[in-house]
Amino acid sequence: MRRLAAIAPIAALVILIAVFAIRSLHRDSHVTPMAMVGKPLPPLMLAPLDGGPLVPLRTLAKGPVLINMFASWCGPCVEETPALAALKAEGAPIIGIAYKDAPAGSTAFLAKYGNPYQRVLVDRDGRAGIELGATGVPETLAVDSAGVIRGKWALPLTADAAETLLKQAAAAPRG
């Protein structure tokens, strides 16, 4: 009986590990939380990268517009720079938010890879990212003309993803 009592906790632990391992193998790792899609932009005040007073994001993001969160320390952010540059060349409105990044790092990143943004804002502590439902960087949001988030892309932006997001941003606001 004592031997069974000693083995029971170990057996329970092994069973729990097996259950969690099996569940994780069947989990879609590309699921992106979309809690903010369909909701208005939160009332965020962010500092411009080039200095000056805080700016309300809602006044800049009168859509259709894309909001792209990036960081100088983010490898995948470098990967998406060609797609962002192509969007800029087509005249697509894009607002950049430097997420949890030092302004000097953001400035150097934009100097090295190009600045595709109409405006660049700073989210030094990551609070704006949380308010926008970000799970990391890079991440791009599509915002319509009513200031409602209509789409989200949580991977390096591609031409196809950008086209989809722009269509979502341009869609008529739902009432």
N, C-alpha and C positions, 0 to 999 in steps of 0.2 A: 504494500500500500504506500509506503514512504517513497519507494522508488517511482511509482506512478505520479505521486505528488511532485517529485523533483523534475520529472520529465515533462509534465503538462505545460508549464510556462514556456519551455523551449519549443515544444510542438506548436503551441498557439502562436508564438513569434514566427516560426517557419511558415505556418499557414497564412498569417497576415502578410508576410513578405511576398509569398507566392501570389496572393490576391492582388496586391498593389502592382506587382510586376506584370501580371496578365492584363490588368486594367490599363497600365501605361502603354503597353504594346498596341492596344486597340484605340488609343486616344489620338485624335487628329491634332498634330502639333502646329498646324497652320490656322487654327481657330483664332480669330481676332475679335476681342470684345468690341461690340458696336454700340455700347450704351449711349453714346452721345449722338449717334446718327438719328436724324429726325427731330433733334432738339436745337433750340437757338444757341448761338455762341454764348458762353458765359461772359459776364461783365468783367473782363480782364483789363488791367492797366499794365502795360509793359514799357520798358525803357527802349528807345531806339539804340541800335548798335553804335551809330555815329554820334550819340550824345543827345542831350536835350531832355525836356520834360516827358513824363510818362504819357503814353498814348493809349486811348481806348481801342482795343482790338476790333470791337464792333464797328467803329467808324472807318477803319481801314478795310475791313473785310466785307464791304458791301459788294456782294457777288454779282455775277458768278466769279468766284476766285478760288484759288487753291492756297492752302496754308501748309507749308512744308516745315517740319521740325527736323533739324539737323544738328550736328556737333562736329567740331574739329577732330575729336578723338574717335570718331565713328568711321570705321572702314567701309561699311556698306553705303555711307553717305557719299563717299568718293565715287562708288560704283554708279550712283544715280545721277551724277553731274551731267553726263551727256544728254539724258532725257530732259533734265531741267533746262539745259542750254537750248535744246531744240524748242521747248515750250516758249522760252523767252524770245527766240527768233521768230516764232509765229505770233507773238504779241499776247500770249496768255498771261493773265495777271496772277502773280505768285507772291505771297508774303512769306518770308522766312522767319522762323523762330529758332534762335540759337539756344538749344536745350542743355541746361547744366554745363555750360561752357564758359570759360573765361573770355571776356571780350577780345583780348589780344589773340587768343587762339582762333576765335571766329573770324576776326579780320584777316589773319594770315591764311586761313582756309579759303576764304573768298578770293583773296588776292592770287592764291596758287591755282585754284580750280575754276575761277570765274564766279561772278555774282549774278545769278539769274532772277533775283528778287527785286520787286518794286520797292519794298521796304524790308529791313531786317530788324527784328525786335529781339530782346534778350530775356530769357527765362532762366536766370542764374540758379535759382534754388529748385526748379522743377515744379513749382506749384501750378503754373499755367498748364504744363503738360498733364498734370493730374486732373485739372478742371476740364481739359479737352478730351480726357479719356485715353491719353497716350499710354502705350505699353513699352515704349522705347523709341529709339531713332534708327533709321529714318522713318518718318510717318507723315502721310499727306492726307489732308482733309479737303473735301469739296464743300464749298459754302455757296448757297443760292443767294438771289438778290434780296431775300427777306432776312438774311443773316442766319439761316438754318443750315446745320450741317447735314449734307445729303449723302455723303460717302466717305469712306476711309480706306486707305491703303497703308498697311503696316510692314512693307518690305521696300527694298530699293525700287524707286519708280521706274517703270518701263514705258515705252511709247504707247503700248496697248492700255496699260493701267491709267496713264495720263489721259488718254482719249475717253475712257470710261468715266473717270472722275470729272472731266470737263463737261461731259454730257449730263452727269448728275447735278453739277453745279448750275448748269444752264436750264435745267428742268424748271417748269413753272412751279412756284410754291404750292404745296398741297394745303387745302383749307380745312 
